[in-house]
Amino acid sequence: MRGLLYHSGRPATCVVLCHGYSASKHNVDLLAYHLAIEGYVALAIDFQGHKLGASSLPLARAEDLATNAVDAIAFARRQSMVQRIVLGGHSMGAATAIGAALQSPDVAGVIAMCTSLTRERETASAGLAGGLVNRAAYVAGATPADITAAMDRFTERIAELAPRPLLVIAASRDALVAPSAVRQLFDAAAEPKTYELIEATHTDAAERSRFVVVRWLRAMGFEYAHA
């Protein structure tokens, strides 16, 4: 696992951020940076097999996405300034965050940006499925079909995250994952949960979610370092 840790050195909640398919930690860089400015610790990771990132290993199995995220959680837990851990992600990373949180009791809350309940059975996600195929050359190892199936296995268990708080974010101009598909994911989740629709595309949703993410973290009582 490779990543960037953003912090002030003071005790705070750590938000571990998982990027989307064929991308890298740079996709969530501006969100991570903003979280650090607001007093949180942020850890942005690169998934194995994603060639735009720093990982040199292939993604042997789609389920290893969750393994990568769990490894990142363990790394965050070892940092002396980390008080609690929230796991978040964008698109594929959001589905992975759900799956990894179900494996790790160290996760106190989950943020899911621009992901849907299922992809193989929903026409609303046809654009995303096509996008995975078209960008398959950026990922070494697991196939787009394998990754799609794993994402569905993660998201279909979203109700099991309760009673941990969940933030679900949709982008109003998302051409890959329609807000209606994100809303279906939210509806399948159990309380406590929060839904936010932001003005963004699929690509810039992580960056543009920064204000609602901080607002939610504050509302849920996640500790941050005061200036």
N, C-alpha and C positions, 0 to 999 in steps of 0.2 A: 504494500500500500504506500502510495506517495501522496503528499498533501502539503498545504500551507496553513500554518497556525497563526491566527491574528489575535493579539491580546495586548493588554496594558500591564500585565503582571499582577493585577489585583484580582481578588476572588470574584467570580461571577459564574453564571450559567454559560455552558458551552453549547453552541449550535453547530452540529456536524452537518455539512451540506454535501449532497450527492448530485452530480451533474446528469444531464440527459444523454441519450444515445448518440454516439459518434462525436461527442463534445469532449470537454475536459474541465478541470477545476476553474479554468478562466471564465467559464460560463456563469459561475456563481461568485466571481471575484468581487464585483461591486457590492453585492449583497453582504458578503463576508466582511468587507472593509467597512461598510456602514454599520454593521452590528458591532464591530470593534470600537468605532467612534462613539456608539451609544452605550458603551460600557460592558458589552458582552464579549466572551471569547468565541471565536469562530474557527472551525476547521473545515477547509475545503479539500476534498480528496479527488484523486484520479482513479477511476476503475481500471482494473487489468484489461488488457486487450484494446483499449481505446488509444489509437495512435497519435492523437493530438495532445495527449497527456504525457506524463513522465514515466508511466509504467512500462517496463520492458517485457512483461510476461503476457502471454495470451490469456484470454478469458476462456478457460478450459470448459467450463459448464456455465450455463446461464444462472444457475443457483449461486455461483460464486460471487455474483453481484452483492447478494445479502451477506456473504462471508466477508467481502471487502468492507462493507459498512460496519459489520460487527467488530472487525479488527480496528477500524477507526474509532469506534466507541471505546474499545479497550485502551487505545492510545490516549484518548481524551481523558479517560478516567484516571490515568496515571499522572496527569499534570496537576501540580500542587494547587494551582489557582482555580481549578474547575470545581464548582459546587454541585451543579446538576447538569444533565445532558438532555438537550432537545435534538431530535433527528429530523432533518428536512431534506427535500429534494425537488428537482424539477423534472417533469415528464418521466422518463425511465427511472431517474433517480428518486422521484416521488414514490413510485410503485415499490422500488427497492427499500426506501425508508420504512414503508409499511411492513414489508416482509422482515426486515432486520429488527424493527422494534418488537415484533412478535417473538423474536428469538432472544432479545436482550432485556432483562429486567432493569438494566441501568438507564433505559430511556424513559424520561419523565413526560415527554410530550412529542407530538409529531406534526410536521408541516408538509403538506402535499400540494405542490404547484403543478397545474396543467397536466393532470393525468386522469384517466377514466377507469370505470369499473372493469370493463372487459374490452378487448380489442378484436378478438376473432369472431365475435358474434354481433358486434354493433357497427352499423353502417356509419355512424357518427365518427368512428375512429378509422375509417378507410384511408383517410389522408395520412394519418400517422403510420399505419401499416405500410403504405407505399413509400413513405419517407424512410423507414427503416431499411427497406430493400435497396432503395437508391443510394443509401449511404453506407452500405455494408462493407465497402472497401476500407472504411475508416476503422473497422473493428476486426481484430484478429481473434479467431476462436469460434465461440458460439454463433450460430446463424441467427438472422433476424427472426425466423420462426421460433427458434428455441427461446430467444429473449422475450418475444411477445407472449409465449405460453407461460414463461416464468412470471412475467409481470401480472398476468391474469391470475395466477395462483396467489400472488401476494395481495393484490387488491381485493379479491373476492372474500378475503378474511378481515376486511377493514373493521367490521363491527367488534372484533376481538381486541382491538386496541383499548377499548373502555376498561377502566374508568380514567385512563390517561387522556388529557385534553388534546384535541385535534383541530388544526387549522387547515382548511381546504381553500385554495385560491384558483380562480379561473381568470383567463384573459379574454377581454371582450372582443378582440380582433384575432383570436387564435384560429388559424386556418387548418391546424393539424388535430387539435383536440377541442372540439366545440364546447363552449360553456355549458350547454345542456348535458353533455356527456360527463363533465366534471361535477355537475349538480347531481347526477345519478349516483356518482361515487359518494358524495356528501350525504345523500338521502339514505344510502345503505349503511352509513356509519352510525354508531351509537353515541349518545351524549356522554360527556360534554364535547360539543363540536361547534365550530364557527365557520361560516362561509363568507368569502369575500370575492367580489367581481371587480377586477382592476382594469384600467385602460392600458392595454398592452397587446403585443403579438405573442406568439408562442416563443419566439427567439429572445425577446427582451423582458419576458415576464419576471424572471428572477430578480433582475435589477429593479424593475418598477414595483416589485412587491415589498421593497425594503421598509416603507413606512407602515404598512399594515402588519408586517411581521413584528416590528418593534412594538407597535401598539398592542398586539395580541400577547406578546411575551410579558409586557408590563401588566396587562389585565389578568393574566394567569398567575401572576406573582413570581415569575422567574427572576432570580436575583441578578443584579447588574452592578457594576462598579460605578459609584457616583463620582462626578468630577470634584 
